[in-house]
């Protein structure tokens, strides 16, 4: 799930299939909420922020508002970062585990 989220976030940053990528992120955010909901308040809040940012980006893309897409992208990155800081541990180059 996280690898797909990372891939979708990369597409949004590259301005590739932004609306569809953001809609998929919004859907995945619900799965992330379900995962973290019983485990971590930080994870749950981050997942909720992920969904909100994804919805903002999807709406902005549909309306052709590039400034709003960029702002949503910053919020999206912040949501990911806060959870990663709390729950992601690097094992080796490119390999992580949940802590």
C-alpha positions as CSV (number, residue, x, y, z in Angstrom):
1,X,0.0,0.0,0.0
2,X,2.8,2.4,0.9
3,X,4.7,1.7,-2.3
4,X,1.6,2.5,-4.3
5,X,1.1,5.7,-2.4
6,X,4.7,6.7,-3.1
7,X,4.3,5.9,-6.7
8,X,1.1,8.0,-7.0
9,X,2.7,10.9,-5.1
10,X,5.6,10.8,-7.6
11,X,3.1,11.0,-10.5
12,X,1.5,14.0,-9.0
13,X,4.9,15.7,-8.5
14,X,5.7,15.0,-12.2
15,X,2.3,16.3,-13.2
16,X,1.3,12.9,-14.7
17,X,-2.3,11.8,-14.5
18,X,-2.8,14.0,-11.5
19,X,-6.6,13.8,-11.0
20,X,-6.7,10.0,-11.3
21,X,-3.6,9.6,-9.1
22,X,-5.1,11.9,-6.4
23,X,-8.5,10.0,-6.5
24,X,-6.6,6.7,-6.0
25,X,-4.7,8.3,-3.1
26,X,-8.0,9.4,-1.5
27,X,-9.2,5.8,-1.7
28,X,-6.0,4.4,-0.3
29,X,-6.1,6.8,2.6
30,X,-9.2,5.0,3.9
31,X,-7.2,1.7,4.0
32,X,-4.3,3.5,5.8
33,X,-6.8,5.0,8.3
34,X,-8.1,1.5,8.9
35,X,-4.6,0.2,9.5
36,X,-3.4,2.9,11.8
37,X,-6.7,3.6,13.5
38,X,-6.1,0.9,16.1
39,X,-2.4,1.4,16.3
40,X,-1.4,5.1,16.4
41,X,-3.0,8.5,16.7
42,X,-0.1,9.9,14.7
43,X,-0.7,7.4,11.9
44,X,-4.5,7.9,11.9
45,X,-4.1,11.7,11.8
46,X,-1.6,11.4,9.0
47,X,-3.9,9.1,7.0
48,X,-6.8,11.6,7.4
49,X,-4.5,14.4,6.2
50,X,-3.4,12.3,3.3
51,X,-7.1,11.8,2.3
52,X,-7.9,15.5,2.6
53,X,-4.8,16.5,0.6
54,X,-5.6,14.0,-2.1
55,X,-9.2,15.3,-2.4
56,X,-7.9,18.8,-2.7
57,X,-5.5,17.8,-5.4
58,X,-8.2,15.9,-7.3
59,X,-10.6,18.8,-7.2
60,X,-7.8,21.3,-8.2
61,X,-6.8,19.1,-11.1
62,X,-10.4,18.8,-12.3
63,X,-10.6,22.6,-12.2
64,X,-7.2,23.2,-13.8
65,X,-5.9,25.1,-10.7
66,X,-2.2,24.4,-10.7
67,X,-1.5,26.6,-7.6
68,X,-4.0,24.5,-5.6
69,X,-2.4,21.3,-6.9
70,X,0.9,22.5,-5.6
71,X,-0.5,23.5,-2.2
72,X,-2.2,20.1,-1.9
73,X,1.1,18.5,-2.8
74,X,2.8,20.2,0.1
75,X,0.1,19.0,2.5
76,X,0.4,15.5,1.1
77,X,4.1,15.5,1.7
78,X,3.6,16.8,5.2
79,X,1.1,14.0,6.0
80,X,3.5,11.4,4.8
81,X,6.4,12.9,6.6
82,X,4.8,13.1,10.0
83,X,3.9,9.4,10.0
84,X,7.3,8.4,8.6
85,X,9.0,10.3,11.3
86,X,7.0,8.5,13.9
87,X,6.8,5.0,12.4
88,X,9.3,4.3,9.7
89,X,12.6,2.8,10.4
90,X,15.3,2.3,7.8
91,X,16.8,-1.2,7.7
92,X,19.1,-0.7,4.7
93,X,19.2,1.3,1.5
94,X,15.7,1.4,0.2
95,X,14.3,-1.0,2.8
96,X,12.1,0.1,5.7
97,X,10.0,-1.4,8.4
98,X,7.2,-0.1,10.6
99,X,8.4,0.6,14.1
